[in-house]
């Protein structure tokens, strides 16, 4: 199984500008708190499928659970697919994200996310699916799959916001030809940033992040009918995000190692530690290539 390390130079504020992100979070909280409890439904772990939840923390009045088997983090109870699709299509925060946040970060995203992602897909297709012709993009809620078997399917930032990731993965499996490949990008809760910040992590919030699988959760999700040919965590922001969080709340009970990392290291050392997290698959952003077998 391949693991890839990224040495790309990218600062978080280039794609997540602080003021716009704060306004988006405010709008999202207002929308989510309006969801009726009667419309929510409990689910088993979206990674391993087991029903062994332990309360983790609340966000916007909704409850995150930690799987007692694989350690994945997920929202339960949660809205159904229809409600999530409506939110993504027409809610005030979704419109704000498209019109303000994406517009303000379009150039940085194209140069430092979309183009490298395109290179990754191109290279992986050449390596794992030479001759691939039909490539389909998977969306989390309300999307359709091709009638003809696909050579490859992309699922970028999809599993983390899907109402039922296991059903979505099963649909992708059915839509691929034998030997076809699925590209996945998603947050990984086993990563340094999310493990350290946990309930303080601003990125963990419904409905954009309702499934945060652990390494073991990803492995369970793709254990039957799939072969994981690449599993990397080329995340770039773990150390930066933790450093910023400690600076914003220095009196919080941070682990001693975290305080040392923030206060007693320089930029070069922190960059090297981020690279180590990538090599060890301990960054908080996962990238997978899985093959249908």
N, C-alpha and C positions, 0 to 999 in steps of 0.2 A: 504494500500500500504506500503510495507516494505522499510525502508531506512537503509543501512548498513554503518558503520564507520570502516575504516581501520586504524590500528595502526602499520602498517608495517614500518620497518626501511629501507628507500631507499633514496639515494642521487641522484640528477638529473644527475650529471656527470658520474654516473655508467652506464647509458644507453644512454646518450647524450654527449659523449666526445667533449669538446670545439673545438679543432683544426680540428677534422674530420667533425664536424657539420658545421663549417665555410666553409670548402672546399665543402661540399655537397651543402650548400646554394649558393656558387659562381657558381657551375656547374649548379644548377637548374635555377638560374636567367639567365644564358647564353642560356639555352635551351628554357626557356619560352619566352624570348624576341624575339626568332625566329619564334614564332607562328604568322601566318598572320591574320590580323584583319578580313579579309573576311571570315575566317573559324570559327569565333566565333559567338555564338548565345545567345540572351537574354532569360532569364527564369524568371518565377515567384518564389516566396519564396519556397525553398525546404521543409520548415517546414509546414507552414499553407496553402500554395498554393495560397495566395493572391498576387496580383501584385501591391504592394505599396512600391517601392524601394526609398530609400533616399541615396545619395552618402555618403559613409563612408570614405574610403581612397584607395589609389592605392598601388599595390605591383607588382614589376617587370613589370610595364607598363600596368597592368590589373586592373580592377576596382572592388572593394568590395562594396556591397550595404547592407544597414541595412533595414530590413523589418519594415514598418511603423505600422504593426499590432502586430506581435509577438516578434519583436526585434531580430530575427535571423540574422546572418551575412553570406553573400554568394557572390560568384564571379559571376558577370553578366556584359557583355556577357562572355561566356566561350566556351571551346572546346567541341566537341561532344564526344560520347562514344568511337568512333574509335580512335581518336587522343589521348585521355587519356589512352586507353589500350595500344597503341603503346609506349607511353612514359613510362608506368609502366613496359613494357616488355623489351624494347631495348634501352632506352635513356642512355646517358653517366651518368647522376646523379643517375638513378635507378641502374645501374650496380655498381657504386661506393658505393651506400648504401648497396647493398647485399654483395659485396666483401670486403669492408673495415669497414663500420660502424657496420653492424650486426656481422661480424667476431670478431671485437674488443670488442663487448659487449655481446657475446653469453652466457657466463656463468652467468652474472648478470641478463640478460633477462630471462634465463631459471629458475633461482632460485627465482627471485623476481617478475616476471610478468607471465610467462607461467605456472609454477606450481600452484601459487595461483589462476590463472584464471581457471585452470583445476579443482581445488577444488571447486571453485564457481559453475562451470557448473555441476559437479557431485552432489553437495548438492542441487542445484536448480532442477535438474532433479528428484532427490529423493522426493523433496517436491511438485513440481508442475506437474510432468509428470512421475510418477512411472511406470515402465515397458517400458519406451521408448527404442526403438531399433534402429531406423534409425535417425541418426543425420548428417545433411549436413552443410558444410561450405559455406557461401555466400561470393563472391568476388565482388568488386565494378563494374567493367566494363569487359564485355565479358565472364562472367561466366555462367554456366548452372545450372539448378536445377533438382532434381531427378524426374524420371517419376512416381515413386510411392510416395504417400503422406508421408511426413517426420513427425516424432514425434517432432523433434526440429531442429532449424537452428541457426547457429552462424554467427554473422556479426560483427567481431572484426575490429576496425579501417577501416570500410567500408563505412558507410554513409557519412563520412566527405570528401571522395574523389570520390564519385559516380557522374556521369554526371546527373543522374535523381534519387535522393533518393526516391521520392514518387513512381516512377515506380518500383524501386527495392523492396520497402516494399510491394507493391501490388503483385509482383511476389512471394515474400516470403509467403504472406498470401495465395495465390493460391496453393502453394506447400505444405503447412502444412495440416495435418488432423485436424478436429475440436478438439479443446482443445490443439493443439500443441503449442509449445512455441518458441519464437525468443529471442536470446541473443544479446544484442547490447552494444558495447563500442564505445564512440565517445567523442570528445571535446564538452564542453558546454560553450557557450559564455556568459551565465549569471554568470559564475564563477568569483571569485575575481581577479585572475591573468589577465584574458582576459579583464575584465571590466577596470581594472586599467591601463594596458599597452596598450590596444587597438592597434593602428597602430605601436606601439613600440614592440609588441609581436613577437618575432622571429618565433614562431611556426605557425603564420598565414601567409601562403604563398602558392600559387598554385604550382603544382597541388595536393599536398598532403592534403591541408586543404582548400577546396573550399566551404564546407557547415559546418557552425558552428552554430548549432541550439541553441536557448534559451530553458529554461525550458518550456515556453509556446509553443515554436515550436515543441518540442518533444511531448508534450501533444496533439497538433493538429495533428501531423503526425500519432499518434496512437489512434485517437479519434473514428474512425469508423471501426468496425470489430475486434477491439483489446481491451483487458483489460490489463492495466499496473499493474503488480503484484509486481514489485520491481523497484524503481527509486532511485538510490543513486548517489552521486558524491564523490566517495572515492579518489579524487585526492590528491596527496602528495606534489606537487611542487609549489603551488600558492605563499606561503609566501617566499619560497626560490627564486623563479623566480623574484618576485617584489623586494626583497632585493638586488639581484644582479643587476637588472636594475637601481635602484636608485644609487647604488654605481658606476656604469659605467657612469651615467649622472646626477651628483648631482645638476647641475644648472637648470635642467628641471623643469617646473612648476608642481611638484608633489603635490597632495592634502596634507593638513597638517596632516591628520590622517595617511597617508602612511609614511610620514617622521617620525612621532612619533613611528609608528610600527617598522620601520627600526632602528632608532637611540636610542630609549628609552626603548627597551625591550631586554630581554636576550633570549637565545636559547630555554629555557623551555617555556617561555611565547609565543614565536612564534610557537612552536610546539602545544601548547594548542589552539592557534588561528586557526591553520590549522585543528585541530580536530573539532573546532566549525564550520568551513566552511563546513566540511563534514556533520555534524549533520544537518545543516541548508540547505543542498543541494546548497551550494554556492561555491563549488570548481569547477575547470575548466575541470574536466574529469567526464563524465557521464557513468553510468552502468545501463542498464535496462533489465528486463525480462518482456516480453509482451506475452499474451496468445491470440490465435485465438478464437474468440467467434462467 
